[in-house]
Amino acid sequence: MTAPTVGVLALQGDFAEHIEMLRRLGVDAVEVRLPAQLVHIDALIIPGGESTTITRLLDIYDLREPIRRLGLAGLPIWGTCAGAIVLAKQATELDRPNLALMDIDVRRNAFGRQVDSFEEDIHIEGIDGTPFHAVFIRAPVIERCGAAVEVLATLEDGAIVAAREGRLLATSFHPELTGDTRFHALLAKLAAAYHEERLRPVK
């Protein structure tokens, strides 16, 4: 049986760090810049960066609708920071539509500008071990979760910073900058399940 492959959207932002984290886990990771590169992946990461730039590039490279179709069909997708904004059903201050796949509303730059970046240890539901050291850089906050969305992490003030809806994940912070591979391992597990489904013969 072939191993699952995780794609990382490589249009802008910190995609290289995600690929490094996946490869540390022994996961096959590839950069995604064109629709044809989506064909053989079993999960997709939309990295941090600049959300308005990413949404524009999705249109320029004709990636918006192919990614949206795959997400609706069950492809695991994880958005980190700007990626969570792109993944959300609603997001503030975007100049064009995002993917609108995950039933969450997200507020951009909720904690302020770059100089207001911070780090905090937080508990993640479903991830065992020590608290997760989360890095927040011009981070968004999840202001609303739909009925099917599970809240995975909040800050002390109750702000939602990680959530899951089936195979869709959103984090306000940057796990790829910490050296902690537990979130990437979770995505790899979802990718493996999706990969097995794709290999099953159609009855």
N, C-alpha and C positions, 0 to 999 in steps of 0.2 A: 504494500500500500504506500502511495506517495504521501509525503508530509504536507501539511497545510502551509500556505503562503500568506503572509500579512503584507498588505500594501500600505505605504505611507504617502499621503498626498504631498508632493514635493514641488509645489508651485511657489511657496513663500513660507517663511517661518523656520522653526527649529526641527525640521524633518530628519536631519542627520542624527540628532540625539536620540530620537525614537528608534531609528534603525539600529543604532549601536546597542540600545537596551534590549531589543528583540534578539539580536545576534548573540548577546551575552547569555540569553536563555536557550540558544541553539535553534531559534526559530528562523525559518527562511523569510527574509524581509526584502522588499523591493520598493523602489521609488515609482510613484505613479504621477505621470504628467499628461498622458493621452488616454482617450477612451479605450483604445485597444489593450492597454495595460491593465484594465480592470477585469479582463476576461478570466484570468486564472487565479485571482486572489480569493482568499477565504475570509478576509476581514480587512477593514480599512481604518487607518488613523488619520484624522484631520488635525494637524498640529496647531500649536500656538503660533501667533504671528500678528497680522493686522487683518481683522475680520472684513473690513470693507474692501481691502485689496484682494483677499482670497475670494470673496463673492464675485468680484469683477473678473478675476482670472478663471473662475469656473466657467463663466460665459465665453471668454476668449478662447479657451481650449475645449469647448463643447463637452464639458464634464458634468454640468449640473444635472441634466436629465438622466444620463446613464447611472450616476451615483444614486440619484433619488429612486430610480426603478429598482436598483439592487437593494437599497435599504428597505423599500416596501416589500421586497421579495424575501427578506430575512437575512441579508448580509450583515454580520456584526460590524458596527461602526462606532468608533470612540472619538469624541471631540474633546481636545484639551484647550482650555482658555479660549482663544479665538475660535478654535474648532467647535467648542460647545455652543458658541454664538451661531456659527454656521449651521449647526445641526438642529437648533431649536425651532419650535413652531413659530414663536414670536421673539424678536430681538429689537432693542431700541436703537435708533439712530443709524440704521443701515440705509444706504442709498439705492439698494436694489434687493430683490427677494433672496432669502437664503434657502437652504434645502427643506426646511420645515418638516423634518422627519420625526423628531422627538417631541412629545407633548409636554414641553416646558416653555416658560417665558423667561428670557434672560435679559438682564440689564448690563450694558457694556460699561467698562471702567467704573464699576460700582464702588471701589475702594480708593479712587483717585488716580493720579498720574503716576508715571514711572518712579518718581521720588517717593511715592507712598507704598512701594512694594514692601512685602513683609513675608515672614516665614512663621509657621505654627505647626505644632504636633497635634494631629486630629485622629479620632477613632473612625475607622471605615467599616461599616456593616458588611459582613461577608468576607472580610480579609483578616485572617488570623495574625497574631503576633503583636509586636509593639506598635504604639501609635505611629501613624504615617507622617513623616516630616514633609509638609506641604509648602511649596514655594508659590507665592502669589505675586504676579507681575502685571500691573494694569488689569487686574482680574475682573471678570464679570461675576454676577451673583445670580442664582436661579431664584426667581421671585414667585413662580407658580409651577406646580407639578400636577399633571393630569392624574386621573384615578388609577391608571395602570402603572404609574411611575413610582418607583421605590426610592426614597431618600437614603443615600449611602453615607453622607457626612454633612455635618453642620459645624459652624463656629460657635463659640460660647454665647454669642448674641442671637443665635438661632438662624443666622444666614445659611442658606443651603448652598453647598459648594461641590457636591457630587451626587449624581443620581443615575438610575438605571431604568430602562424600559425594555424588557425583553433582552434583545441583543444589542441595544443601543446604550452607550455609556457617555456621560458628560461629566467633566471635572473642570472646576474653575482654576485649578492650580496646574503645576507642571511636574508630573512624576518623572519625566525624562531628564530632569535636571538634578535629581536627588541621588541616583545610584540604587534606589529601591525599585526592584523589578516586579513587585507584587501586582500592580495594576496591569503591567504588560503580560504577566503570567495569566491573569484573569482573561484578558482579551485572547491570548493564545489558546486557552481552553475553549472559548466560544468559537474560535476559528476552526479548531479540531472537530468540534461537533458539526459545524456547517460543512466542513470538508467531507466528513463521513456521509452526510445526507446527499451531497452532490454525487458521490460514488455509488450510491444505491441504485440498482437497476429499476427502471420504471416498470411497474406492473400493468 
